Amino acid sequence: MPFSPKTLDFLWENRMRNSRDWFEEHKSEYRSYVVEPLCELVEALTPTMLQIDSLFTVDPRVDKTISRIWRDTRYSHDKSLYRDTMWIIFKRGKMHGTEVPGFYFEITCDGFNYGCGFYHASTNFMDTMRQQILENRSAFREALSAFAAQTTFTIEGDCYKRPHFPDAAPELQNWLERRNICFIAESDDAKLLFSRDLADVLAVDFLKLRSIYDFLLHVSMSSN
């Protein structure tokens, strides 16, 4: 089944209730409106994702490709028990590792976003990436060309407060001056979110990032 307004309603109310008892009483709704659509989305995207990288984890289960709805509050000032967002991720290895890039889709109460990159790239990764950009490696040239050829995704990630590469070309500065890197598309298109066409749209868009992912993965392998 596709996502529906009931998916967003559950995520919002569950977060606001912030109650284990309430969650247990409504667990069937969690499975029906949240987990099942996420599982179906993983399954629908799997052929495309394995085309991008045959080593992706594609098991449609919580903690494999699907996020937990409950939060780890041990080291957080926010003691809310549950999230009001959920996501899926395709990457090599364990879901929660940060050593390699991945593709993700996230649903929120305001819409959805999706893309490719890192939640938090290591300093070593970013240093290696900058070196390969400055060396004008062929993998980067292909990634740069792929990024320029599309308008769906923007490059994101905190930048240095002061430029470190003021003499680089502007299109290179967009990569070089970042402390972290990811490529993100955001949408509030409820009609698409609740449609069975969602997976097809995501598959087409994810393929636009294939050369970018290949470059990020190559950097990751070089920096480990």
Sequence and secondary structure as in RCSB ss.txt:
>XXXX:A:sequence
MPFSPKTLDFLWENRMRNSRDWFEEHKSEYRSYVVEPLCELVEALTPTMLQIDSLFTVDPRVDKTISRIWRDTRY
SHDKSLYRDTMWIIFKRGKMHGTEVPGFYFEITCDGFNYGCGFYHASTNFMDTMRQQILENRSAFREALSAFAAQ
TTFTIEGDCYKRPHFPDAAPELQNWLERRNICFIAESDDAKLLFSRDLADVLAVDFLKLRSIYDFLLHVSMSSN
>XXXX:A:secstr
    HHHHHHHHHHHHH  HHHHHHTHHHIIIIIIHHHHHHHHHHHHHHHHH TTB    SBTTTB  SB   TT
 S   SB S EEEEEEBS TT  SS EEEEEEETTEEEEEEE SS  HHHHHHHHHHHHTT HHHHHHHHHHHT 
SS EEE  B SS S TTS HHHHHHHTBSS EEEEEE  HHHHTSTTHHHHHHHHHHHTHHHHHHHHHHHHHH 
